[in-house]
Amino acid sequence: MTRPTDRTRASDGSAPAGPSFVREFEATLPVHSQFVLWGNRHDSFLFRGSADARPRLLSLPDLLWETLRTNGYAFLLVHDPVDGLRVHLPAGATAEEADRAEAAVARLLPRLPRPGTRPSLETLRGLMAELARPAQPVRAALAIDDASRIARSATDMEPNERSFFRFCAGLSRTAVAVGAPSGRTTPLYNPVIWLADREGDLPVWLTSANDQVRSIGVPVPDLGDRQATARLLMKLFGVTDLGADPQASEVCDAFAAQTDGLTLQAMIEVTRLARDRGLTMTELPDAIRIYKLGVMDNPWKREYLRRRITDGQHSIPRRVVGQPQAVTKTLDILKRAALGLSGAQQSTSSTRPRGVLFFAGPTGVGKTELAKAVSSLVFADESAYLRFDMSEFSAEHAGDRLIGAPPGYVGFEAGGELTNAVRQQPFRVILFDEIEKAHPRILDKFLQILEDGRLTDGRGSTVHFTESVLVFTSNLGMYVDDGSGRLVPHVHPDMPYDEIEERVKAAISDHFTRVLGRPELLNRFGDNIVVFNFIDHEAATRIFGLQLDNIISRVHEEQRIVLEVDPEARAALQKSCTGNPRMGGRGIGMALESQFVNPLARALFDRGSAAGAHVRVTRLRREGDIVSVELA
């Protein structure tokens, strides 16, 4: 159905009074006997009583009643599973209005159960029949709140539930309209209004192929609604004239922009939270963060973070060896994040993640280690680092592990590994390792995270990534197809870094645009692609020395043995472990394990050295594939 253009009349009959969905509801009262309002039903909504009146924020039942009242309806009944059946009266209703509604109820529904009664489906059925085919010319409406909970499931109902909804479907076609109110030329139905979370929560055969039942979505507020609400809420901070207060006007616009994705009711709660915490209107972003994330402390605003990042310029190169370009660019992005300048080029306040890094380059050169270093540097906690091996997400259905299974599927209640972890601790470094191995449909989930800083999980809850650092790693560009199905090296250790960077970035661009057909995802990474270099001889020597020292320290910690390696043995070991730069630092560690740790463990075990002994490695011997060490 096309949406009508009729507009809800205000109390003076001149101006639109509410949002578009309620205008649609009012305009179609003459042609539909039942309505399904689904979606953002728990929100507050802007309502203007007249063309020159200030807007007010109303609940959905209050908004429906204002619309019905201006069309000559005498009362609105509301039924919900908790409070039962009641005549709806808005806050501030006078005793005269209450008496008038009660008199109309007694005239039309003399057998109405007393207020607060929770009627059975059979009783509710009789009540709906009396409203739909009224014995008296009284206009009234029935709103069934929380309609999603009437039946156990829209597809798996008890016999009495199925019978009830079949009756409702039949009643929608036999309802009788009551005479036209003042200002209208056609009679209006006494509508039944189902208020549901999702359109599919009610049986599909109730609404499909039934012209008497109209389904209307209740959307989340747009920027205009949030701006109008922000202007109303500024009164709580003592602002009475935004036009005369440029700072308040700027804060108001920023508040509306920063609450993208939130409801108007959430904006009200954010304002209350700010007032409760003693925050000023300029500190509303802190209240928004607390509301979204549920935490007071913000590591990004800790005084020592600037010092830690400055110290990181010296400490990280000692941990991630031989990658000066990658470390420098990573620290630049962290400095930008710490200053809150991520996405600063946008005209509105950014809700994107604090930092996004795409690490590319050879295997074993420190990409994962740098992600851990970032976590330790920013959050002083390496456990804030969360890793997903994307090779485990090569199947499309594996995406449910990240955000949780949809309703009705096994594991729905458990939620997703990613969304649960970020909800529990929003200040995280999240590593998506070897991103190119994930299924393309799973990559689509990152579009919303990278653009809007949020993701909706399988249970319908929104998880915010605005305080997280996302790190993607990839080996794209290392090898290319030679045209015959064989992979050949695309970059070499003897190439200058600038050429390696150019080739790797070109390969990444080709993969996302031509192979995957996802250029929009590549655009979200922007200039945050950090290309790592091969390990050169100097870096390999340093990595070898660090790892050998770690082995010596571990022997002392575990066995209380002082281990020493003679220079000749050390030199021979270094030569055999650092000969293949393509394997990176991980390759050096693997070579050390096979050529030194294993034969050393064998020798110490056979020798039975006691704690406190001083052992010297004098020589390494190789007999075929077997390496042994000589001890003194």
Buried (B, 14 or more C-beta within 10 A) or exposed (E): EEEEEEBBBBBEEEBBBBBBBBBBBBBBBBBBBBBBBBBBBEBBBBBBBBEEBEBBBBBBBBBBBBBBBBBBBBBBBBBBEEEBBBBBBBEEEEEEBEEBBBEBBEBBBEEBBEEEBBBEBEBBBEBBBBBBEBEEEBBBBBBBBBBBEBBEEBEEBEEEBEBBBEBBBEBBEEBEBBEBBEEBEEBBBBBBBBBBBEBBBBBEEBBEEBEBBBBBEBEBBEEEBBBBBBBBBBEEBEBEEBEEBEEBBEBBBBBBBBBBBBBBBBBBBBBBBBBEEEBEBEEBBBBBBBBBBEEEEBBBEBEEBEEBBEEBEEEBBEBBBBBEBBBEBBBEBBBBBBEBEBBEEEEEBBBBBBBBBBBBBBBBBBBBBBBBBBBBBBBEBEEBBBBBEBEEBEEEEBBBBBBBBEBEEEEBEBBBBBBBBBBEBBBBBBBBBBBBBBBEEBBBBBBBBBBBBBBBBBBEBBBBBBBBBBBBBBBBBBBBEEEEEEEEEBBEBEBEBEEBBBBBBEBBBBBBBEEBEBEEBBEBBEEBBBBBBBBBEEBBBBBBEBBBEEBBEEBEEEBEBEBEBBEEBBEBBBEBBBEBBBBBBBBBBEBBBBBBBBBBEBBBEEEEBEEEBEBEBEEBEEEEEEBBBBBE
